[in-house]
Amino acid sequence: MKQLSEVKFSTLDLVPVRADGNAARSLRNSLDLAQHVEKFGYTRFWVAEHHNMDGIASSATAVLLSYLAGGTSSIRVGSGGVMLPNHAPLVIAEQFGTLESLFPGRIDLGLGRAPGSDQMTARALRRERSGSADDFPEDVAELMRYLGPRTPDQRIIAMPGTGTQVPVWLLGSSLFSAQLAGERGLPYAFASHFAPRYMHEAIRVYRNHFKPSAVLEKPYVMLGVPLVAADTDEQADYLATSVYQRILALMRGQSLVQRPPVETMNGLWLPYEKEAVGDFLGLAMVGGPQKNRAKLQVLIEQTQADELIFTSDLYEHADRLHSYELLAQVMKEG
Protein backbone atom coordinates (compact mmCIF):
# COMPACT_ATOMS: atom_id res chain seq x y z
CA MET A 1 0.00 0.00 0.00
CA LYS A 2 1.21 3.46 -0.85
CA GLN A 3 2.03 5.92 1.89
CA LEU A 4 1.31 9.64 1.58
CA SER A 5 5.04 10.33 1.42
CA GLU A 6 5.22 8.22 -1.76
CA VAL A 7 2.56 10.24 -3.59
CA LYS A 8 3.43 13.33 -5.62
CA PHE A 9 1.45 16.46 -4.83
CA SER A 10 0.73 19.43 -7.06
CA THR A 11 -1.31 22.64 -7.32
CA LEU A 12 -4.22 23.58 -9.57
CA ASP A 13 -4.83 27.31 -9.47
CA LEU A 14 -8.13 28.69 -10.76
CA VAL A 15 -6.71 32.22 -10.43
CA PRO A 16 -9.74 33.42 -8.45
CA VAL A 17 -10.87 37.03 -8.56
CA ARG A 18 -12.19 38.59 -5.35
CA ALA A 19 -15.30 40.72 -5.17
CA ASP A 20 -13.11 43.68 -4.21
CA GLY A 21 -10.22 42.73 -6.51
CA ASN A 22 -9.35 42.59 -10.20
CA ALA A 23 -7.63 40.33 -12.73
CA ALA A 24 -4.24 42.00 -12.36
CA ARG A 25 -4.17 41.32 -8.64
CA SER A 26 -5.27 37.72 -9.17
CA LEU A 27 -2.57 37.07 -11.76
CA ARG A 28 0.11 38.45 -9.45
CA ASN A 29 -1.22 36.26 -6.65
CA SER A 30 -1.01 33.25 -8.95
CA LEU A 31 2.69 33.84 -9.53
CA ASP A 32 3.27 34.38 -5.82
CA LEU A 33 1.47 31.12 -5.09
CA ALA A 34 3.57 29.29 -7.69
CA GLN A 35 6.75 30.63 -6.12
CA HIS A 36 5.65 29.50 -2.67
CA VAL A 37 4.53 25.99 -3.60
CA GLU A 38 7.79 25.55 -5.51
CA LYS A 39 9.59 26.12 -2.20
CA PHE A 40 7.14 23.81 -0.41
CA GLY A 41 8.10 20.91 -2.72
CA TYR A 42 5.10 20.66 -5.03
CA THR A 43 5.70 18.81 -8.31
CA ARG A 44 3.69 20.96 -10.72
CA PHE A 45 1.56 24.09 -10.94
CA TRP A 46 -1.34 23.98 -13.37
CA VAL A 47 -3.93 26.54 -14.42
CA ALA A 48 -7.22 25.85 -16.17
CA GLU A 49 -8.85 27.43 -19.20
CA HIS A 50 -12.20 29.03 -18.40
CA HIS A 51 -14.11 31.68 -20.33
CA ASN A 52 -16.85 34.22 -19.63
CA MET A 53 -16.47 33.78 -15.86
CA ASP A 54 -15.89 36.96 -13.89
CA GLY A 55 -14.33 35.09 -10.96
CA ILE A 56 -11.63 33.19 -12.88
CA ALA A 57 -8.70 34.94 -14.61
CA SER A 58 -6.94 32.05 -16.40
CA SER A 59 -8.61 32.29 -19.82
CA ALA A 60 -5.40 33.01 -21.79
CA THR A 61 -3.77 29.87 -20.44
CA ALA A 62 -0.58 29.74 -22.51
CA VAL A 63 0.14 33.43 -21.91
CA LEU A 64 -0.30 32.94 -18.16
CA LEU A 65 1.94 29.88 -18.17
CA SER A 66 4.76 31.90 -19.71
CA TYR A 67 4.43 34.42 -16.89
CA LEU A 68 4.42 31.67 -14.26
CA ALA A 69 7.30 29.70 -15.72
CA GLY A 70 9.36 32.87 -16.10
CA GLY A 71 8.86 33.69 -12.42
CA THR A 72 9.78 30.23 -11.12
CA SER A 73 12.81 28.02 -11.63
CA SER A 74 12.11 24.32 -11.13
CA ILE A 75 8.43 23.50 -10.66
CA ARG A 76 6.64 22.10 -13.71
CA VAL A 77 3.94 24.41 -15.07
CA GLY A 78 1.10 23.41 -17.30
CA SER A 79 -2.53 23.44 -18.30
CA GLY A 80 -5.13 21.63 -16.30
CA GLY A 81 -6.31 22.01 -18.91
CA VAL A 82 -6.53 23.50 -22.35
CA MET A 83 -10.03 22.86 -23.69
CA LEU A 84 -9.11 21.45 -27.08
CA PRO A 85 -12.50 21.89 -28.81
CA ASN A 86 -11.92 25.65 -28.53
CA HIS A 87 -8.71 25.59 -30.56
CA ALA A 88 -7.05 24.32 -33.69
CA PRO A 89 -4.51 21.66 -32.63
CA LEU A 90 -1.78 23.46 -34.60
CA VAL A 91 -2.26 26.64 -32.54
CA ILE A 92 -1.89 24.72 -29.26
CA ALA A 93 1.16 22.89 -30.60
CA GLU A 94 2.80 26.23 -31.47
CA GLN A 95 1.91 27.78 -28.10
CA PHE A 96 3.18 24.89 -26.02
CA GLY A 97 6.11 24.28 -28.34
CA THR A 98 7.10 27.88 -27.67
CA LEU A 99 6.74 27.36 -23.92
CA GLU A 100 8.81 24.18 -24.03
CA SER A 101 11.49 25.95 -26.09
CA LEU A 102 11.65 28.75 -23.53
CA PHE A 103 11.42 26.53 -20.43
CA PRO A 104 12.71 23.09 -21.47
CA GLY A 105 11.64 20.13 -19.39
CA ARG A 106 9.13 22.10 -17.31
CA ILE A 107 5.95 22.24 -19.42
CA ASP A 108 2.86 19.98 -19.20
CA LEU A 109 -0.05 20.01 -21.65
CA GLY A 110 -3.26 18.78 -20.07
CA LEU A 111 -6.16 18.52 -22.50
CA GLY A 112 -9.90 18.58 -21.85
CA ARG A 113 -12.79 17.90 -24.22
CA ALA A 114 -15.29 20.32 -22.66
CA PRO A 115 -15.47 23.96 -23.82
CA GLY A 116 -14.81 25.40 -20.34
CA SER A 117 -17.69 27.79 -20.89
CA ASP A 118 -21.33 28.00 -21.97
CA GLN A 119 -22.37 27.21 -25.54
CA MET A 120 -22.76 30.85 -26.58
CA THR A 121 -19.20 31.59 -25.42
CA ALA A 122 -17.93 28.44 -27.12
CA ARG A 123 -19.34 29.70 -30.42
CA ALA A 124 -17.73 33.09 -29.86
CA LEU A 125 -14.38 31.39 -29.29
CA ARG A 126 -14.53 29.17 -32.34
CA ARG A 127 -16.35 31.37 -34.84
CA GLU A 128 -15.99 29.47 -38.11
CA ARG A 129 -14.45 26.36 -36.59
CA SER A 130 -16.72 23.36 -36.14
CA GLY A 131 -14.87 22.36 -32.98
CA SER A 132 -16.71 19.61 -31.14
CA ALA A 133 -16.03 17.25 -28.27
CA ASP A 134 -16.74 14.47 -30.79
CA ASP A 135 -13.53 15.44 -32.61
CA PHE A 136 -11.44 15.13 -29.47
CA PRO A 137 -9.65 11.81 -30.21
CA GLU A 138 -8.63 12.98 -33.68
CA ASP A 139 -7.62 16.42 -32.40
CA VAL A 140 -5.41 14.84 -29.70
CA ALA A 141 -3.71 12.64 -32.29
CA GLU A 142 -3.15 15.61 -34.62
CA LEU A 143 -1.73 17.71 -31.81
CA MET A 144 0.66 14.97 -30.72
CA ARG A 145 1.89 14.59 -34.29
CA TYR A 146 2.79 18.28 -34.35
CA LEU A 147 4.75 17.89 -31.10
CA GLY A 148 6.46 14.68 -32.20
CA PRO A 149 9.43 14.16 -34.55
CA ARG A 150 9.06 15.68 -37.99
CA THR A 151 8.46 13.08 -40.69
CA PRO A 152 9.81 13.33 -44.28
CA ASP A 153 6.36 13.70 -45.81
CA GLN A 154 5.00 16.13 -43.20
CA ARG A 155 3.66 19.22 -44.97
CA ILE A 156 2.46 21.16 -41.91
CA ILE A 157 4.74 21.68 -38.95
CA ALA A 158 4.47 23.53 -35.65
CA MET A 159 7.40 25.90 -35.25
CA PRO A 160 8.19 25.99 -32.41
CA GLY A 161 6.65 22.65 -31.48
CA THR A 162 7.92 19.94 -33.76
CA GLY A 163 10.16 17.51 -31.93
CA THR A 164 9.54 19.06 -28.50
CA GLN A 165 7.56 16.04 -27.23
CA VAL A 166 5.69 18.17 -24.67
CA PRO A 167 4.10 15.69 -22.21
CA VAL A 168 0.39 15.36 -22.96
CA TRP A 169 -2.15 14.48 -20.28
CA LEU A 170 -5.82 13.72 -20.81
CA LEU A 171 -8.22 15.28 -18.31
CA GLY A 172 -11.78 14.28 -17.66
CA SER A 173 -14.80 14.28 -15.39
CA SER A 174 -16.48 11.31 -17.09
CA LEU A 175 -15.45 7.96 -18.53
CA PHE A 176 -14.74 9.03 -22.13
CA SER A 177 -11.29 10.50 -21.56
CA ALA A 178 -10.44 7.74 -19.09
CA GLN A 179 -10.84 5.12 -21.79
CA LEU A 180 -9.06 7.24 -24.41
CA ALA A 181 -6.11 7.97 -22.10
CA GLY A 182 -5.80 4.26 -21.37
CA GLU A 183 -5.92 3.25 -25.02
CA ARG A 184 -3.33 5.89 -25.98
CA GLY A 185 -1.06 5.07 -23.04
CA LEU A 186 -1.19 8.63 -21.67
CA PRO A 187 -1.27 9.90 -18.07
CA TYR A 188 -4.78 10.62 -16.84
CA ALA A 189 -6.03 13.34 -14.50
CA PHE A 190 -9.56 12.99 -13.16
CA ALA A 191 -11.51 16.08 -12.12
CA SER A 192 -12.56 14.70 -8.75
CA HIS A 193 -12.35 18.22 -7.35
CA PHE A 194 -15.81 18.78 -8.85
CA ALA A 195 -17.05 15.36 -10.04
CA PRO A 196 -16.09 12.91 -7.27
CA ARG A 197 -19.06 10.63 -7.91
CA TYR A 198 -17.45 9.09 -11.01
CA MET A 199 -13.89 8.90 -9.68
CA HIS A 200 -13.61 5.20 -8.87
CA GLU A 201 -15.28 4.11 -12.10
CA ALA A 202 -13.07 6.43 -14.19
CA ILE A 203 -9.91 5.05 -12.56
CA ARG A 204 -11.10 1.50 -13.21
CA VAL A 205 -11.88 2.23 -16.86
CA TYR A 206 -8.52 3.92 -17.37
CA ARG A 207 -6.50 1.11 -15.83
CA ASN A 208 -8.49 -1.62 -17.56
CA HIS A 209 -7.99 -0.02 -20.99
CA PHE A 210 -4.36 0.97 -20.48
CA LYS A 211 -1.90 -0.04 -23.17
CA PRO A 212 1.82 0.66 -22.65
CA SER A 213 3.18 3.36 -24.95
CA ALA A 214 6.37 5.25 -25.68
CA VAL A 215 5.15 7.69 -23.02
CA LEU A 216 4.16 5.33 -20.20
CA GLU A 217 4.83 1.71 -19.34
CA LYS A 218 2.06 1.57 -16.75
CA PRO A 219 -0.99 3.69 -15.82
CA TYR A 220 -0.47 7.02 -14.08
CA VAL A 221 -3.43 8.53 -12.22
CA MET A 222 -3.71 12.06 -10.87
CA LEU A 223 -6.75 13.15 -8.86
CA GLY A 224 -8.05 16.67 -8.28
CA VAL A 225 -8.75 17.48 -4.63
CA PRO A 226 -10.32 20.63 -3.12
CA LEU A 227 -8.27 21.88 -0.19
CA VAL A 228 -9.10 24.02 2.83
CA ALA A 229 -6.29 23.42 5.31
CA ALA A 230 -5.90 25.49 8.46
CA ASP A 231 -4.33 25.17 11.89
CA THR A 232 -7.59 23.88 13.38
CA ASP A 233 -10.69 22.13 12.11
CA GLU A 234 -12.80 25.06 13.27
CA GLN A 235 -10.76 27.61 11.32
CA ALA A 236 -10.91 25.44 8.21
CA ASP A 237 -14.69 25.14 8.49
CA TYR A 238 -14.94 28.93 8.64
CA LEU A 239 -12.64 29.51 5.66
CA ALA A 240 -14.51 26.88 3.64
CA THR A 241 -17.64 29.04 3.58
CA SER A 242 -16.01 31.12 0.82
CA VAL A 243 -15.71 27.96 -1.26
CA TYR A 244 -19.32 26.98 -0.50
CA GLN A 245 -20.58 30.39 -1.60
CA ARG A 246 -18.62 30.15 -4.86
CA ILE A 247 -19.98 26.71 -5.74
CA LEU A 248 -23.47 27.86 -4.80
CA ALA A 249 -23.12 30.84 -7.14
CA LEU A 250 -21.95 28.51 -9.93
CA MET A 251 -25.02 26.34 -9.47
CA ARG A 252 -27.30 29.38 -9.49
CA GLY A 253 -25.66 30.94 -12.54
CA GLN A 254 -24.52 33.95 -10.52
CA SER A 255 -21.25 35.88 -10.38
CA LEU A 256 -18.28 33.70 -9.41
CA VAL A 257 -16.21 36.42 -7.75
CA GLN A 258 -14.86 35.30 -4.41
CA ARG A 259 -16.85 36.23 -1.35
CA PRO A 260 -15.44 36.53 2.18
CA PRO A 261 -16.09 33.73 4.66
CA VAL A 262 -19.13 33.91 6.92
CA GLU A 263 -19.85 32.56 10.38
CA THR A 264 -22.69 30.39 9.10
CA MET A 265 -24.21 29.36 5.78
CA ASN A 266 -27.66 29.18 7.35
CA GLY A 267 -30.01 31.34 5.34
CA LEU A 268 -27.64 31.47 2.36
CA TRP A 269 -28.61 28.12 0.86
CA LEU A 270 -31.63 25.87 0.72
CA PRO A 271 -31.39 22.27 1.96
CA TYR A 272 -31.16 20.80 -1.53
CA GLU A 273 -28.47 23.35 -2.44
CA LYS A 274 -26.45 22.43 0.64
CA GLU A 275 -26.64 18.79 -0.43
CA ALA A 276 -25.61 19.63 -4.00
CA VAL A 277 -22.61 21.66 -2.83
CA GLY A 278 -21.65 18.77 -0.58
CA ASP A 279 -21.78 16.36 -3.52
CA PHE A 280 -19.69 18.73 -5.64
CA LEU A 281 -17.05 18.92 -2.91
CA GLY A 282 -17.31 15.29 -1.86
CA LEU A 283 -13.55 14.80 -1.94
CA ALA A 284 -12.66 18.08 -0.22
CA MET A 285 -10.01 18.11 2.47
CA VAL A 286 -11.39 20.59 5.00
CA GLY A 287 -9.69 20.60 8.37
CA GLY A 288 -6.55 20.80 10.41
CA PRO A 289 -3.47 18.67 9.69
CA GLN A 290 -4.60 15.60 11.62
CA LYS A 291 -8.04 15.44 10.01
CA ASN A 292 -6.69 16.01 6.50
CA ARG A 293 -3.95 13.41 6.97
CA ALA A 294 -6.50 10.78 7.93
CA LYS A 295 -8.76 11.60 4.95
CA LEU A 296 -5.84 11.63 2.51
CA GLN A 297 -4.62 8.26 3.73
CA VAL A 298 -8.05 6.79 3.06
CA LEU A 299 -8.13 8.35 -0.41
CA ILE A 300 -4.75 6.89 -1.33
CA GLU A 301 -5.66 3.50 0.11
CA GLN A 302 -8.87 3.39 -1.93
CA THR A 303 -7.48 4.72 -5.22
CA GLN A 304 -3.73 4.01 -5.20
CA ALA A 305 -3.37 7.33 -7.03
CA ASP A 306 0.11 8.31 -8.19
CA GLU A 307 -0.40 12.03 -7.68
CA LEU A 308 -2.87 14.45 -6.12
CA ILE A 309 -3.41 17.96 -7.45
CA PHE A 310 -4.99 20.35 -4.96
CA THR A 311 -7.05 23.46 -5.57
CA SER A 312 -7.60 25.92 -2.73
CA ASP A 313 -10.09 28.71 -3.43
CA LEU A 314 -9.71 30.69 -0.21
CA TYR A 315 -10.60 34.36 0.02
CA GLU A 316 -7.41 35.70 1.61
CA HIS A 317 -4.22 35.02 -0.33
CA ALA A 318 -2.31 34.47 2.91
CA ASP A 319 -4.77 31.75 3.90
CA ARG A 320 -4.20 30.00 0.56
CA LEU A 321 -0.44 30.08 1.04
CA HIS A 322 -0.78 28.68 4.56
CA SER A 323 -3.19 26.01 3.34
CA TYR A 324 -0.69 24.72 0.80
CA GLU A 325 2.15 24.89 3.32
CA LEU A 326 0.22 22.80 5.85
CA LEU A 327 -0.69 20.31 3.14
CA ALA A 328 2.93 19.94 2.07
CA GLN A 329 3.92 19.08 5.63
CA VAL A 330 1.20 16.43 5.83
CA MET A 331 2.19 14.86 2.50
CA LYS A 332 5.90 14.74 3.30
CA GLU A 333 5.40 13.31 6.79
CA GLY A 334 3.02 10.65 5.46
Protein Blocks (a to p, Z undefined) as FASTA:
>chain_A
ZZfklpccddddehiadfklcfklmmmmmmmmmmmmmmnopabdcddddehiakbcklbm
mlmmmmmmmmpmkbccddddddfklpcfklmmmmmmmmmmmmghiaccdddfbeoiafkl
mmmmnmmaccdfklmmmmmmmmmmmmmccdfklmbdcdehihnlpacddddfbfklmmmm
mmnopacddffklmmmlmmmmmmmmmmmpccdfkbmbdcddddddddddfbfklmmmmmm
mmmmmmmmmmnopafbdcdddfbfghjacfklmmmmmmmmmmpccddfklmmmmmmmmmm
mnopabdcdddfbfblklmmmmmmmmmmmmmnZZ
